[in-house]
């Protein structure tokens, strides 16, 4: 039986602010937002057209988790958003207020630029050649 990674949990400070960032600035789709008891929700977002890889936006539940918001990758890029049109998505995300940490660059493997999400996690926007 084939397997795939379905969800990656991403710690966030606030559900609604994270949903607004991912659906607004990044153009993701809100797949699910279901209450799960007092103060908890099951919030799933995904890039447009994605059928398997999705993010579970998990509100930090205690001080230890809050300390890790924006640091889950240890300060390095750990999430990779692949696109079929780098220039289009870079321009759209920049106009929507996404903070890019560098100018786009062309590498032998494709076009890439590092950006931060609402929590400070580092991502690559990448179009592979």
FENBELKA-V382924 format. One record per residue. RES is the residue in one small letter. PHI is phi in whole degrees, 0 to 359 (* if undefined). OMEGA is omega as a letter, one per 40 degrees, with the letter a starting at -180 (* if undefined). NEAR is the number of other ideal C-beta (glycine too) atoms within 12 Angstrom. Layout:
res: {RES:RES}
phi: {PHI:PHI}
omega: {OMEGA:OMEGA}
near: {NEAR:NEAR}
//
This chain:
res: {x:x:x:x:x:x:x:x:x:x:x:x:x:x:x:x:x:x:x:x:x:x:x:x:x:x:x:x:x:x:x:x:x:x:x:x:x:x:x:x:x:x:x:x:x:x:x:x:x:x:x:x:x:x:x:x:x:x:x:x:x:x:x:x:x:x:x:x:x:x:x:x:x:x:x:x:x:x:x:x:x:x:x:x:x:x:x:x:x:x:x:x:x:x:x:x:x:x:x:x:x:x:x:x:x:x:x:x:x:x:x:x:x:x:x:x:x:x:x:x:x:x:x:x:x:x:x:x:x}
phi: {*:291:234:205:284:265:229:240:282:236:292:227:278:212:302:295:296:293:300:300:294:292:277:275:293:264:77:288:260:277:273:205:214:242:299:229:106:306:75:242:219:258:244:238:234:207:299:301:86:285:250:235:280:219:254:262:278:248:292:301:264:207:298:297:291:300:294:265:301:82:235:297:264:66:89:244:298:222:236:230:259:271:231:262:209:302:299:299:288:298:296:296:292:298:296:275:97:292:270:272:268:203:288:303:226:257:245:303:270:148:265:206:206:270:223:246:275:302:261:99:293:267:233:256:268:218:241:282:272}
omega: {i:i:i:i:a:a:i:a:i:i:i:i:a:a:a:i:i:i:a:a:a:i:a:a:a:i:i:i:i:a:a:i:a:i:a:a:a:i:a:i:i:a:a:i:i:i:i:i:a:a:a:a:a:i:i:i:a:i:i:a:a:a:i:i:i:i:a:i:i:a:a:i:i:i:i:i:i:i:a:i:a:a:i:i:a:a:i:a:i:i:a:a:i:i:a:i:i:a:i:a:a:i:i:i:i:i:i:a:i:i:a:i:i:i:i:i:a:a:a:i:a:a:i:i:a:i:a:i:*}
near: {3:5:6:12:13:16:21:25:25:38:32:34:24:21:32:19:20:35:28:22:34:39:27:22:27:39:27:33:21:28:26:20:21:15:12:16:9:8:12:17:24:22:35:30:38:27:29:21:14:24:12:15:22:28:39:29:42:30:28:26:21:13:9:11:20:18:14:24:29:26:21:27:24:11:15:15:23:21:29:25:36:23:30:18:17:28:17:17:33:30:18:20:32:21:14:22:17:28:23:27:22:18:13:26:20:16:16:9:14:21:25:30:33:29:33:29:40:34:31:25:37:27:39:34:41:28:25:18:13}
//
